[in-house]
Amino acid sequence: MPSIKTFTVFRDRVNVFVDSSMSGGLSSTLVQEVHPGAGPPPHSHTKEDETFVVLDGDFEFLMDGKWHQLVPGEAAYARRGSIHTFRNSGKAIGRILIVVTPGVFEKYLEEIGGYSPATDMPKIMEISNHYDITFYV
């Protein structure tokens, strides 16, 4: 099934397969194509839980202050309020499936997608605050 929307967040392509309008706000399902070494800074959400499944490549997942290696077919779960992140620890672009409950998270990603952490962090933080997402950098 083709994605319903594609956009870029911090150089990585995000393909949205189920958005919050399709699920009645219950969830969002997306696949993120992550460059080697890339991934979001450690962060927490007050409203969303996330399930991550590695589709291609090697990833590391930070949860409870510890890094865990994940390979294709393995999954990780981040409950709301937890400080977590992932990063592509391989040498090629990897793909990770992300299911977010409840939905609307895809709107946040699309909104920050036009900004660069190198030059636009105040704007990214402003948008993140609106969605109750906190970065720990």
LUMMAR-745563 format. One record per residue: residue in one letter; x, y, z of N, C-alpha, C, O in turn. Coordinates in pm, whole numbers, plus 50000, padded with zeros to 5 digits. Atoms other than C-alpha are relative to their C-alpha. Layout:
aXYZXYZXYZXYZ;...
This chain:
m500854988250000500005000050000500895012450000501795013550083;p499174987950004501505033749907499725009150120498635008950177;s500194990449891502045060350172499015010749954498855013449835;i500954989450034499445087750192500655013749999500125023249943;k499304987249995501975115050258501484997150026501814988050103;t498565001249980505765118550241500575013950020500225023249948;f499304987549977507915146450384501344996950066501614985550102;t498675001849943511405151850523500085006750136499585017850156;v499734994649866512385156950887501494998250028501974986950034;f498565000449969516025165650961500754991049901501554982649943;r499365007450109517175150750623499434986149978499734980149875;d500525013650014515275117950678498585000249945497755008249989;r501335000650059512255108750468499044992550093499384982050148;v501065006149920509045100750657498844997049906498345005949837;n501145004450079506315080750482498874996750097499014987750179;v501155002349913502935082250657499074990349930498644992849817;f500895010150057500805051250596498605000850059497624998649988;v501294997849934498025057350850500135013050078500965014050168;d499954987649924497395092650969498845000450098497964991850096;s501014999349894495245103751259498585001649945497634997550011;s501354998850055492325112451031499454986349958498244984049967;m500435013450039492215076350905499614991550120498744982950110;s500215008349881492285061851257499045006350100498855000950210;g500864993149905489875086151416500785005550118500255006850229;g499154994449895492775100351616500654989650089501374993250182;l499495010549911493685066651769501484996949980502174993350076;s498605003450024497075061651602500495006349870499725011249788;s499314996350124499585071351334501034989149974501674984250067;t499015010150037501755046551145500865005849889500345010549787;l499094994350098504835057650956501274991849990501584983850079;v498685006050018508145045450820500975011549978500765020049891;q498984989650013511195067350864501254993849942501724983449989;e498745004150061514245063350641501105008350065501145020550048;v499054993249913517185071850866501424998449947501894987349924;h498615000150046520675081450747500924994350109500594994950227;p499045005049901523705065250916500355010750103500665022150067;g499684990849891524335081551254498875009250040498975016150141;a501104990649974521025100251242498954993850092498884981650111;g501115003249912518065099651476499705012350082500535021450087;p500344988049922516285124551699500815000850129501324990750176;p499374999049869517835138452017499134992950104497934991150082;p500845005749893516705121552340498855009650032499045021750040;h501204991949979513175133552410498944992050074499074979950094;s501165006549939509925126052587498735006549948498735018049906;h501344995550039506245129452500499114998550123499244988850197;t500955001749890503515135552754498704993449954497924988750037;k501295004850051500705123752525500074986949922499054980249908;e499915011250093502025095552303500864988550053501844990750125;d499185012049988503315059952332500484996749859499784999549761;e499465003550132505535047152047500504985649999501124980950094;t499435013350025506315012751911500865001349876500445006849775;f499034999350108509375009551687500324985849955500564977050037;v499595012850056510104980251455501035002849891500765010249797;v498964998250100513364978951260499654991849877499444979649887;l500295006850126512644970550896501284996549925501434985349877;d498725001950069516124974750744501075007350078500845018350129;g498864993349940519524982850891500194996550147499494988050203;d499665001949859521024984151238499685012850076500065023750034;f500404988549920519615006951505500374997750145500494986450192;e499875000149855520305015651866498825007750055498385017749997;f501164994049938517455024752096500355003350145500804994750220;l499734995649863517855045052417498704999850079497715006250042;m501145000649910515425036652697500534997650141501404989250162;d499595001349860515825040453073501505001850018502124995250102;g498584996749986519325054553026500964989849941502174991349958;k499145010450057520645023652841499734998649851498584999249806;w500115002450143521335017752473499834985149975500484976850038;h500275013850038519994985652316500124998849849499555006949776;q499855002450144520994972051974498754993349946498224984150008;l501165006050066518104963951739500354997149855500965005449787;v499785003950139518294945451408498634997549936497624997250006;p501295001850066515594939451145499134989250067499594978350099;g500965008949937512504923351293499865002050149498924996950210;e500094997649856513194935151648499265013150026499255022249943;a500854988549966510994960351826500395005950134501034999450216;a499834993149872511144985552109498745008250025498015011849933;y501194992649960508445003852300500425011450092501215009550184;a499754988349915508575038852452498665004950053497835009949977;r501244995349939505805047152695500065015250016501145021050027;r500044985449983504665083152730500705003750131500594996850232;g499264995249884506835102752971501424994850008502235000350083;s498645005649995509935081352909500945008349913500535013849811;i498974993650082513155096952781500574989149910501064978949958;h499605010350095514045077952465500485006349870500295018249846;t499654996250136515505079952117500474987649926500594976849984;f499395010650081516845058551834501025006549909500985018649885;r499054995150100519735061751593500424988449911500494976849954;n499525009850097520915043751284501484997750030502305006750011;s498615003249967524125026251393500704992849885501844988349900;g499425006750115524735011051049500715009649906500905021349936;k499254992350099526585022850740499155004049880499635010549788;a500914996750111523565026050509498695005450058498435004150177;i501314995249956520145042250525499204988050050499124977749984;g500845010449942517905021450751498565004750003498285016649989;r501424996549992514135020250781499424994650130499684983250170;i500635003849875512145019551102498515003449994498135014649959;l501444998249992508385015051138499675005650138500175000750239;i500374993749873506855037251406498475000950007497825006649919;v501444999249975503335033151544499845008750125500395005650231;v500174990449891502245062151765498545000250042497645001349958;t501364999349947499195061851991499945010150113500815010050200;p500974997650107497175082951999500665006849881501875009249880;g499504994050124497535098751655500345014750016500415019850128;v499674985850016498415134451546501515002349995501945013149954;f498554998249998502185128651584500555003249861501535010549848;e499534997250136502575129351205499895014849968500685020149889;k500144985650023501355165351210501165007650062501665017250004;y498834994049935504115174551455501234998349911501955008049886;l498825002550083506775158151237499995008549873501015014049834;e500094991950122505515175650926500255014750031500875021849951;e499834985949964505475209051107501465003550026501915014449989;i498584996949974509105206651223500884996749881502065000449878;g499215004750113510225191650891500695010849920501725008149858;g499394989350077511015225050733501145007150071501715016650017;y498994993249919513505234551005501224991250021501134978950021;s498735006949974517135225351071500415001750145500385012950196;p499554998649862518375217551422501235009150012501445015550116;a498784991849996521635235551333499705014950005500465022650065;t500274985650009519945269051267498655004350057498445016150083;d501374996449964516325267451381499524993750132498324991950151;m500415007049879516365250951724498975007750082498075001350137;p501064993049926514355278851893498604997649942497644995750018;k501305002550063511515273951640499574985550021498404982850049;i500315014249976511715235951673499524998050143498574990550167;m500385001249859511505239452053498615006050022497825000650099;e501324993749988508505262852021498894990549951497874988850017;i500985009450054506645237851802499894987750091498794982950119;s499985011749911507685208952027499235002850129498484994250176;n500734996449878506365227152334498504999749978497744995650065;h501435000250034503005231052160499444985750003498284983650039;y500415014150003502875192852122500414992550128500294980350134;d499565006049873504195186552479501114989849981501104979150042;i498825008250022507455171652352501215007850049501385019550016;t498824993649941510675179252541501254992949951501344980749956;f498705005350040514195174652405500985001350116500915010850194;y498965000049898517145166252633501344999949928501904989349899;v498744999050076520245179152457501085006750082502205008450035;
